[in-house]
Amino acid sequence: MACPHLSYRESDADHDFDTERAYCTVVGRFVQPMRADVCNERYGLSPAADCEFYRDHHGLAWDESGAEAPGGGDDSKRSGTENSGAEES
């Protein structure tokens, strides 16, 4: 079953779009097409198992299903140190 928190919108408060865009009601913003793939259960993905927004909203801990937390889908939360280019000796 596709994520109940995903909708497609043809506009926002300021713009009309040529095509519908994926909107996540949990985070209250438009999401990237790759995230919508998770929402729509494409490629064997599932919101309950693979989406941190869905899991957090429903109070699901990552260790309950044996799944690891994803590397982070929201670039605004990254510290920038994960791939700083520095190598350990």
LOFI-950917 format. One record per atom (N, C-alpha, C, CB): x, y, z. Coordinates in steps of 0.05 Angstrom, whole numbers, plus 5000, padded with zeros to 4 digits. Atoms other than C-alpha are relative to their C-alpha. Glycine has a CB too. Example, Ala and Ser with C-alpha at 12.3 -4.5 7.8 and 13.67 -1.06 7.14 Angstrom:
LOFI-950917
501849765000;524649105156;501850245000;498050015025;498449764999;527349795143;498550225014;500950094971;
end
This chain:
LOFI-950917
501749765000;500050005000;501850255000;498150005024;498549755001;502750684982;499750165026;499150174976;500149854976;504251165038;497650195001;502650175003;502349824998;498051525063;500750295004;498249905023;499149734995;502152145076;501050144975;502150015021;499149895025;503952255003;497650104984;501649794984;502049905018;499852694958;501550134977;498150205014;498849875023;501053004890;498550264996;499949824974;501249735002;499853744881;500950134974;500850185024;499549865025;499354164818;500950295005;497650004983;499249734994;501054814854;500850025030;497850204993;499649934972;503555134918;498850285003;503149995008;501249744995;501755804947;500850214979;500850105028;499049795018;505856184895;500149914971;502650085008;499550095027;506455744833;498149784991;502949904997;501350235012;502655294786;502149844985;497750094980;498050175013;506654694761;498949884975;500949785020;500850135025;506654374692;499149715006;502350004980;500750274993;506253684725;499749995031;502249804990;500450034971;504153444794;502749945013;498049785006;497650054985;509553424847;499349865026;501550265006;500450154976;510252954906;500250185025;502049775002;500149834976;508453274973;499649815024;497750214999;500250174976;509552945041;498550175022;502849915010;501549864980;504253155092;501249985027;497249905000;498650034974;508552905150;501950235004;501549735001;498049794997;514053415137;499050274989;502649924986;501349765010;509553915102;501650144978;499750195022;498649895022;513754005040;500149814976;502950085008;499650165024;515053764969;502549835004;500150174975;497750194997;519753164965;501049934973;499249755016;498750085024;524552914913;498649754988;503049955005;501250245013;522152394862;501149735012;500550004971;498950254989;526851874893;498649935027;503050025004;501450054975;523351954960;497249904994;499950265018;502650095008;516651874926;500049714991;498850184977;499750295006;519251204900;499649835025;502749954987;500350154975;519650974972;497050015008;501750135023;502849974992;512651244986;498249834983;499250294997;501750165019;509850884925;500949704999;500250124973;499150284998;513450234944;501249894974;497849825009;498650095024;517550204881;502749875008;500650244980;497450124996;523849784876;500349845026;502250214999;500050164976;521949364936;500250165026;502249804999;499849824977;522049964983;497250025014;501050284992;502449974985;516850095037;500250245019;499349745016;499849774981;515150725077;500549915029;497450164998;499850104973;514550315141;502849905006;498049795006;497450114996;521450015131;502250194991;500349744986;497949855013;525250535091;499850315002;500249934972;500349714999;522651245105;500250105029;497450084988;499749904973;525151605167;497850195008;502750155002;502349834993;519452115162;497649845009;499350174975;502250184993;514251565163;500549875027;499649794978;499350154975;517751175219;499950195024;502749874997;500049824977;518751785263;497150095006;501750254993;502749914996;511552015253;498349785014;498750064973;501550224988;508951325273;501349885024;499649784979;498650094975;513851245331;501449734997;498049985022;498650265004;517550655300;503050045003;499349894971;497149994997;524650555323;501349834979;500949905029;498750145022;529650325271;500849725009;502550154992;499250264992;531849735313;497749805003;501550015026;502350184998;524749445317;499949804977;497450165001;500250175023;525249155247;502749894991;498650144977;497350085008;532749045245;501150194980;500049724990;499149815020;533249625196;501950205013;497750144986;498249804991;538950105202;498950274992;502949964989;500849735007;537650855202;501450074974;500750205022;498849925026;538751135132;502150215004;497850104981;497949804999;544551585117;499050285001;501949984976;501249734998;539752165119;499050094973;501950205012;501149915025;535152405065;499750304998;497349884996;500349715000;535153125086;502750135002;498250095023;497349895000;541553475066;500350235019;500750094972;499849774983;539954075110;500849925028;497350155001;499350094973;541153645172;502849885002;498049795009;497450125000;547953385151;502150215010;500849914972;498049824989;554053675187;502150074980;501249875024;497949955020;558453635125;502649865006;500450294998;497550134993;563653215160;500249714990;500450005029;500050285009;561552535132;501949954977;497249924993;498350035023;565052635066;501750244995;498249944975;498549755001;569853185080;502449984981;500950085027;497850045018;575052885033;502649935015;500450254984;497650074985;580052765089;500149705004;500050155028;499750294996;582852065093;501549955026;501449874976;498550084976;585051715156;502549854993;498249825019;497550155006;592151455159;500249765017;502450185005;
end
